[in-house]
Amino acid sequence: MASIADLITKQVLASAGNLQIPAEVKQNVLGGLSDSILGSLTQTATKPGGIDLVKSLLTGKTSAESSPITALAGKLFSNNILSKLNLNNVLKGSLLAAIPLVFSKLSGILKDQDGDGDVDLNDILITLKGGGQKQQSAAGSILGSVGKSILGSILGKK
């Protein structure tokens, strides 16, 4: 399984790659869209109750259109990318509309990866890395031991 960053990039290209984005800013726009989506997941995960929101979105229990994570991604993208570019409003609207599409394609990617019968922090770490059941250790995750300790302190887990 690919990492979540790879999955996001793939879905951004599928959802927005064919839009008529000026060539000189296309890479910045698509990269910014990917970064905003990943950033919204990361920021949400660090807030109280955020892991549950991420889990609900990525398991498909919450629709992408109604998720606060989707709204945050739109805000990040608007503030960090769209506000700095001179794009027409139709294109801006199309790019913002791609965000819930990307999240809907990511729905269902979070599953019980470690075989313990539930979706928990370890499964989120494995999914972020892009591993399967053989990659269960947090030390080998994309977040590494530092990321696990940060998330662990937020969640009260070691």
C-alpha positions in Angstrom: 0.0 0.0 0.0 1.3 3.5 -0.8 1.7 6.2 1.9 -1.2 8.5 2.5 0.8 11.4 0.9 1.2 9.3 -2.3 -2.5 8.5 -2.3 -3.4 12.1 -1.8 -1.1 13.2 -4.7 -2.6 10.5 -6.9 -6.2 11.6 -6.1 -5.3 15.3 -6.5 -4.0 14.6 -10.0 -7.1 12.5 -10.9 -9.5 15.2 -9.5 -7.8 18.4 -10.5 -5.0 17.5 -12.9 -7.1 18.0 -16.0 -8.3 21.5 -15.0 -7.1 24.4 -17.1 -4.5 25.6 -14.7 -2.0 28.0 -16.1 1.2 26.1 -16.8 3.5 28.4 -14.9 1.6 27.7 -11.6 0.2 24.2 -12.2 2.8 22.4 -10.1 2.4 24.9 -7.2 -1.4 24.7 -7.3 -1.5 20.9 -7.4 1.3 20.6 -4.8 -0.5 23.2 -2.6 -3.7 21.2 -2.9 -2.0 18.0 -1.8 -0.2 19.8 1.0 -3.5 21.4 2.2 -5.2 18.1 2.3 -2.4 16.4 4.2 -2.0 19.4 6.4 -5.7 19.3 7.4 -5.4 15.7 8.4 -2.2 16.4 10.4 -3.6 19.5 12.1 -6.9 17.8 13.0 -5.0 14.7 14.4 -3.2 17.0 16.9 -6.3 18.5 18.4 -8.4 17.0 21.1 -10.8 14.5 19.5 -9.0 14.9 16.2 -8.0 11.3 15.9 -11.6 10.3 16.0 -12.4 12.8 13.3 -9.6 11.5 11.1 -10.6 7.9 11.8 -14.3 8.6 11.0 -13.4 10.3 7.7 -10.8 7.7 6.5 -13.0 4.7 7.5 -15.9 6.2 5.5 -18.2 6.8 8.5 -18.3 10.6 7.9 -18.9 11.9 4.4 -16.2 14.1 2.9 -18.6 16.9 2.2 -19.6 17.3 5.8 -16.3 16.7 7.5 -14.5 19.6 9.3 -11.3 18.2 7.9 -12.5 18.9 4.4 -13.4 22.5 5.4 -10.0 23.0 7.0 -8.3 21.8 3.8 -10.3 24.3 1.8 -9.4 27.1 4.2 -5.7 26.1 4.1 -5.7 25.9 0.3 -7.5 29.3 0.0 -5.2 31.1 2.4 -1.9 29.6 1.4 -2.3 29.1 -2.3 -5.4 30.6 -4.0 -5.1 34.0 -2.3 -1.6 34.4 -3.7 -2.5 33.6 -7.3 -4.4 35.6 -9.9 -6.8 32.8 -11.0 -10.3 33.3 -12.1 -13.2 32.5 -9.8 -14.5 29.6 -11.8 -11.1 27.9 -11.6 -10.8 28.7 -7.9 -14.2 27.1 -7.4 -13.3 24.0 -9.4 -10.1 23.6 -7.4 -11.9 23.9 -4.1 -14.5 21.5 -5.3 -11.8 18.9 -5.9 -11.0 18.7 -2.1 -14.1 16.8 -1.1 -13.6 14.5 -4.2 -10.1 13.7 -3.0 -11.3 12.9 0.5 -14.1 10.8 -0.8 -11.6 8.7 -2.7 -9.6 8.3 0.5 -12.7 7.1 2.3 -12.2 3.6 3.4 -8.4 3.5 3.3 -8.2 3.2 7.1 -8.7 -0.3 8.2 -7.5 -2.7 10.9 -3.9 -3.1 9.6 -2.4 -4.8 12.7 -5.0 -7.5 13.1 -6.0 -6.6 16.6 -9.7 -6.3 15.7 -10.1 -2.5 15.8 -8.9 0.7 14.1 -6.6 2.4 16.5 -3.5 4.7 16.6 -1.3 1.9 15.4 -3.5 1.4 12.3 -3.4 5.1 11.6 0.4 5.1 11.8 0.7 2.1 9.5 -1.7 3.7 7.0 0.3 7.0 7.1 3.4 5.0 6.2 1.7 2.9 3.6 2.5 -0.4 5.2 0.6 -3.6 5.7 0.4 -6.0 8.6 4.2 -6.7 8.4 5.0 -3.0 9.2 3.4 -2.7 12.6 6.1 -1.0 14.6 5.7 2.7 15.4 9.5 3.1 15.1 9.2 2.2 11.4 6.3 4.5 10.8 6.4 7.7 8.8 6.0 9.6 12.0 8.7 7.6 13.8 9.0 7.4 17.5 8.9 11.2 17.8 5.6 11.4 16.0 4.2 8.5 18.1 5.3 10.2 21.3 3.6 13.5 20.3 0.4 11.7 19.3 0.7 9.5 22.3 0.9 12.4 24.7 -2.2 14.0 23.0 -4.1 10.7 23.3 -2.7 9.7 26.6 -1.0 6.6 25.2 2.6 5.6 25.3 
